[in-house]
Amino acid sequence: MSAIITAVVSVTSIGVICAAILSIASKFMYVKIDDRIALLSNIMPGANCGACGYPGCSAYASALIEENAKSNLCAPGGASLLAKISEILGVEAAGIEAKMAVISCRGSGQNKKMKYNGIESCMAAKNVFKGESSCAFSCLGYGDCKVVCPSDAICVEGGLARVIAGKCTGCGLCVKTCPSRLISIEKADIPVIIACKNIEKGAITRKKCASGCIACTKCVKECPQSAITITDNIAVIDYNKCDGCGKCASVCITKCIKLLLEKNS
């Protein structure tokens, strides 16, 4: 009996000592959390789309306080959210940095290697030998991106997904959905895009798609701002240098360079 009592007392004593240590440690190691982070998290749209550049809404709320992140990065929240964020932070509201989704493919359905008769879903089709197109980097055209778009800003025409710029808020949900990784979020005022993601050598790309980038370097040589380079067998535009002159689009052999905005004369 005494052995049981001794064991109980020992365990109890250890528990009390551990509790005391934890209590003291919590006071010494306590990190004060800014109450504004909770306020900001509560007003976020909850899309967790990543369009702001952070993993989710909570991460962006924390970054606003801890990293002094820009207050105008949440495109889905719009002007109303920006006003609330500015009020909590006590800063002047800046303009929303307009963004939009860009789909980098113009050759869906070319040179099909098989006929897919399964579920009409890009993800499902991608799981069957990477889709029916011979190009593994092509739009599959079943509209998974269209389904998740909360703004009805994506349509599918001729087996190719297309963004309706005036409706797109740049939320980024379509980016996560595309199994071919063809969609990116860019600033809404970019003048031109390379509508291809195929990083295979030009000769291989040309056999699979007449609209793919073949890394011929014509656009590189024509660009007066030296804004285009060839990386991994594909043209890449530096938008910090690009002035939207459109010369690259005019000389592109396969017409995979798409002019979005005409340069003002």
C-alpha positions in Angstrom: 0.0 0.0 0.0 2.8 2.4 0.9 4.5 1.7 -2.4 1.3 2.8 -4.3 1.1 5.9 -2.2 4.8 6.7 -2.8 4.2 6.2 -6.6 1.2 8.5 -6.6 3.0 11.2 -4.6 6.0 10.9 -6.9 4.0 11.2 -10.1 2.0 14.1 -8.6 5.1 15.9 -7.6 6.6 15.5 -11.0 3.4 16.8 -12.6 3.4 19.9 -10.3 7.1 20.6 -11.0 6.6 20.3 -14.8 3.5 22.5 -14.7 5.5 25.2 -12.8 8.4 25.0 -15.3 6.0 25.3 -18.2 4.2 28.2 -16.5 7.5 30.1 -16.0 8.7 29.3 -19.5 5.5 30.6 -21.1 6.0 33.9 -19.4 9.7 34.2 -20.4 9.1 32.9 -23.9 5.9 34.7 -24.6 5.8 36.6 -27.9 3.2 39.3 -28.1 1.0 39.0 -31.2 -0.3 42.1 -32.8 -4.1 42.2 -32.4 -4.4 43.7 -35.9 -3.3 40.4 -37.4 -6.5 38.8 -36.2 -8.6 41.7 -37.4 -7.0 41.5 -40.8 -7.4 37.7 -41.0 -11.1 38.1 -40.2 -11.8 40.5 -43.1 -9.8 38.5 -45.8 -11.9 36.9 -48.5 -10.7 33.4 -47.6 -10.0 32.4 -51.2 -6.4 31.4 -50.2 -5.6 31.8 -53.9 -2.0 33.1 -53.5 -2.5 36.0 -56.0 -1.0 38.3 -53.4 2.2 36.3 -53.4 1.7 34.7 -50.0 0.5 31.1 -49.3 -2.9 32.2 -48.1 -5.1 34.9 -46.6 -3.7 34.4 -43.0 -0.1 34.6 -44.3 -0.9 37.8 -46.1 -2.6 39.2 -43.0 0.6 38.5 -41.0 2.8 39.9 -43.7 0.9 43.2 -43.6 2.0 43.7 -40.0 5.3 41.8 -39.7 6.8 42.4 -43.2 5.1 45.7 -44.0 3.6 44.1 -47.2 1.7 46.3 -49.6 -1.9 46.7 -48.7 -3.2 46.5 -52.3 -2.2 43.0 -53.3 -5.5 41.2 -52.7 -7.3 41.4 -56.1 -10.3 39.2 -55.1 -11.0 41.5 -52.1 -11.2 44.6 -54.3 -11.5 48.2 -53.3 -13.8 47.4 -50.3 -11.2 45.2 -48.7 -8.4 47.7 -49.4 -10.4 50.3 -47.6 -10.8 48.1 -44.5 -7.1 47.1 -44.5 -6.1 50.7 -44.8 -8.3 51.7 -41.9 -6.9 48.9 -39.6 -3.3 49.8 -40.6 -3.9 53.6 -40.4 -2.5 54.2 -43.8 -3.8 55.9 -46.9 -5.6 53.5 -49.4 -3.5 52.9 -52.5 -5.0 51.7 -55.8 -5.5 48.0 -56.3 -2.8 46.4 -58.3 -4.9 45.0 -61.1 -4.0 41.5 -62.2 -5.3 38.9 -64.6 -4.9 35.3 -65.5 -2.9 34.5 -68.7 -3.3 31.2 -70.5 -0.1 30.3 -72.4 -1.3 28.1 -75.2 -2.7 28.7 -78.7 -2.5 25.3 -80.1 -5.0 23.0 -78.3 -6.0 19.9 -80.2 -3.2 19.9 -82.7 -1.6 16.5 -83.6 -3.6 14.3 -81.2 -1.9 11.1 -80.3 -5.1 9.4 -79.1 -8.9 9.8 -78.7 -9.9 10.4 -75.1 -13.4 9.3 -74.2 -13.3 9.6 -70.4 -14.6 12.1 -67.9 -14.7 15.6 -69.3 -12.1 17.0 -67.0 -8.6 18.3 -67.7 -7.2 16.5 -64.6 -8.8 13.2 -65.6 -7.5 13.5 -69.2 -4.0 14.5 -67.9 -3.8 11.3 -65.9 -4.3 9.2 -69.1 -0.9 9.4 -70.9 -0.7 13.1 -70.1 -3.7 13.9 -72.3 -4.7 13.3 -75.9 -2.5 15.9 -77.5 1.0 15.0 -78.6 2.2 18.1 -76.8 2.3 17.6 -73.0 2.2 21.4 -72.5 -1.1 22.1 -74.3 -4.4 23.2 -73.0 -6.7 20.1 -72.7 -9.8 22.2 -73.2 -12.2 20.5 -70.7 -12.6 23.7 -68.7 -11.5 22.8 -65.2 -10.3 26.4 -64.9 -13.7 27.6 -66.1 -15.5 25.6 -63.4 -13.5 27.1 -60.5 -13.5 30.7 -61.7 -15.8 32.7 -59.4 -16.1 35.6 -61.8 -17.2 33.6 -64.9 -14.1 35.1 -66.6 -13.0 31.9 -68.5 -14.6 30.4 -71.5 -13.6 27.4 -73.7 -13.7 28.0 -77.5 -12.5 25.5 -80.0 -11.0 23.3 -77.3 -8.9 26.2 -75.9 -9.5 28.0 -72.6 -9.6 31.8 -72.9 -9.7 34.5 -70.3 -12.2 37.3 -70.5 -10.0 40.2 -69.3 -12.7 42.5 -68.3 -14.1 40.0 -65.8 -10.9 38.4 -64.4 -10.0 39.6 -60.9 -6.7 37.7 -60.8 -7.7 35.5 -57.9 -5.5 32.7 -59.1 -7.9 29.8 -58.5 -7.5 28.7 -62.1 -3.7 28.6 -61.7 -4.0 25.9 -59.1 -6.5 23.9 -61.1 -4.7 23.7 -64.5 -2.8 20.3 -64.6 -0.6 21.5 -67.5 0.5 24.6 -65.5 -0.4 26.9 -68.4 -1.9 29.6 -66.4 -0.1 32.4 -64.6 -1.2 35.6 -62.8 0.3 38.8 -64.4 -0.3 42.5 -64.1 -3.3 43.5 -66.1 -1.4 46.0 -68.2 1.3 43.7 -69.7 1.3 44.4 -73.4 2.4 41.0 -74.8 2.7 37.4 -73.8 4.5 34.2 -75.0 1.5 31.9 -75.5 3.4 28.7 -75.2 5.0 26.7 -72.3 6.7 23.9 -74.4 10.4 23.7 -73.3 11.3 21.0 -75.8 13.7 21.8 -78.7 12.2 23.8 -81.5 12.2 20.9 -84.0 10.3 18.7 -81.7 7.8 21.5 -80.7 7.2 22.3 -84.4 6.2 18.7 -85.1 3.7 18.7 -82.3 2.2 22.1 -82.6 2.2 24.8 -85.4 1.6 27.5 -82.7 4.4 26.6 -80.3 7.6 28.6 -79.6 10.5 27.1 -81.5 13.2 29.4 -79.9 14.2 30.8 -83.3 15.5 34.0 -81.7 13.8 36.3 -84.2 11.9 38.1 -81.4 15.2 38.4 -79.4 16.9 40.1 -82.3 13.9 42.3 -83.2 13.2 43.6 -79.7 14.7 47.2 -79.4 14.6 47.1 -75.6 16.4 43.7 -75.3 13.5 42.5 -73.3 13.3 39.0 -74.6 15.7 36.1 -74.0 15.6 32.4 -74.7 15.5 30.2 -71.6 15.0 26.5 -71.7 14.1 26.5 -75.4 11.4 29.1 -75.0 11.2 32.9 -75.3 10.8 34.8 -72.0 9.8 38.5 -71.7 11.2 40.9 -69.1 8.2 43.1 -68.5 10.4 45.7 -66.7 12.0 46.4 -70.1 9.2 45.7 -72.5 7.5 48.8 -73.9 4.8 47.0 -75.8 6.0 48.0 -79.3 4.8 44.7 -80.7 7.7 44.1 -83.0 8.3 40.7 -81.5 4.7 39.6 -82.4 5.1 40.8 -85.9 8.2 38.7 -86.6 7.1 35.6 -84.7 7.1 32.7 -87.2 4.5 30.6 -85.3 2.5 33.5 -84.0 2.8 32.3 -80.4 3.6 35.8 -79.3 0.3 37.5 -78.6 -0.1 41.3 -78.4 -2.6 42.1 -75.7 -2.3 45.9 -75.7 -1.6 48.2 -78.7 1.1 50.7 -77.9 -0.3 54.3 -77.8 1.1 56.3 -80.7 
